[in-house]
Amino acid sequence: MRAVTFYNTLGRRLGPFEPLELGKVRFYTCGPTVYNHAHIGNLRTFLFEDLLRRGLRFLGYEVTQVMNVTDVDDKTIREAAAAGLSLDDYTAPYIDSFFEDLDTLHIERAEEYPRATHHIPEMIAMVESLVAKGYAYVADGSVFFRIAEDDDYGRLSGFDLAEVRQGERVASDEYDKEDVRDFVLWKGAKPEEPSWDSPWGPGRPGWHLECSAMSMRYLGETFDIHTGGVDNIFPHHENEIAQSESTTGKPFARYWLHAEHLIVDGEKMSKSAGNFYTLKELLAQGVEPRAMRYLLSSTHYRKKLNFTLEGLADASAALRRLDEMRFRLDHAREEAAEPSLVAATGEALERFTEAVADDLNVAGCLGTVFGFSKKVNVAIEAGELGPGDRERVHRLLARFDELLGVLDPAAWQPAETGEAGDDAAIDALVAERQQARESRDFVRADEIRDELAALGIAIEDTPQGPRWKRQ
């Protein structure tokens, strides 16, 4: 088990991570609100949380992850009513869509995916406790949290309690993020809206309440890490802390990790700007899911990620270079008397592990992968592969992929397309040869043709470009 450092939003500092229980990590993830298909900004955050899960396991920790599914809030109720459907019928296809997106990007499943509508009793019990302790009050048929009673309010986001205006309340799940007012815990029923019975009459939970009740139900009153996007810091996560710690009198989550925004072509993503993408829309345009995962994970989670189609093309090209190295390795002979890559594999693993432990520095991990790939290519071209080098490299790549999830092309191909991984590597070599020809580097072009011929691949140059086939 390796020591790890994280940037904790609570306190705004980088420091050592110490789980409550040695070797075990319990963390909560703010999941989707299922009123529509997830957009790529959502998926960037979910992928960060997948990397966190994989990274902790890579370093030797046992991980328990819980991700909520918000199936009741202002948005889901509004859209279900507009569609003339029940809440369950409306949200069901978007829940399915969310899990399809996770599978498409090879995002590992959390241990639990609690749905808000399945945990109403826990939420009611929490509100009852807050009312009894004087932290909450009933007004206008709803129950509100009195934030002036919470002396620590604002310590996550930095808001000052002096800004609070006594007696002002907000009942919407979608209020402006700059508002600092008493927030709703339980919303009194409105005509035609779904509702549940409670001590205060029929109603439904507020958005913030849902995450507090479900995280504590599955992870305990105090757990290790809470994650989400930076847009969740205020008011959502601030309010979670307030209501949770006021209920239990104990610390809620000890570490808070937040992923920065995804922007598109340097601008905020929005439908009005015409730069709003879902994964399904991009797949319909021919985007490779593997390249999508690579791109979304290649920038450190605390930095803004600028999504561009050119960036996707670069991600595909980077993966082709790695596929080409793997292809050459599989077909190279171990003809040297001694192995040449023992030290290189050991050094690469250490650097990679250091990057994982350094606040999940995936960009550093990728730098290590490409530096190592270059050393493998040099050894192959120099005829320096020795006994066990091929297996040694493959073991290391598999170890790297426990975190990255993109290095094995075969893992991204349907089972019935057996040779697709090799096909991708051959395509990369053919493209490299064509580029060499266009640059008038005919020596390199001939080397690649000979290399492919030795592997049983014939190239035909046509007016439409090169074509290849197995002989």
PyMOL commands that set and color helices and strands:
alter all, ss='L'
color gray80, all
select helices_A, chain A and resi 40-58+74-83+87-104+116-118+120-132+147-149+161-163+207-219+230-248+279-284+289-297+309-331+342-357+362-381+389-404+409-412+415-417+420-438+442-454
alter helices_A, ss='H'
color red, helices_A
select strands_A, chain A and resi 5-8+13-16+24-29+62-67+136-139+142-145+169-170+182-188+203-205+223-229+253-259+262-264+267-268+305-307+457-462+465-470
alter strands_A, ss='S'
color yellow, strands_A
deselect
rebuild
show_as cartoon
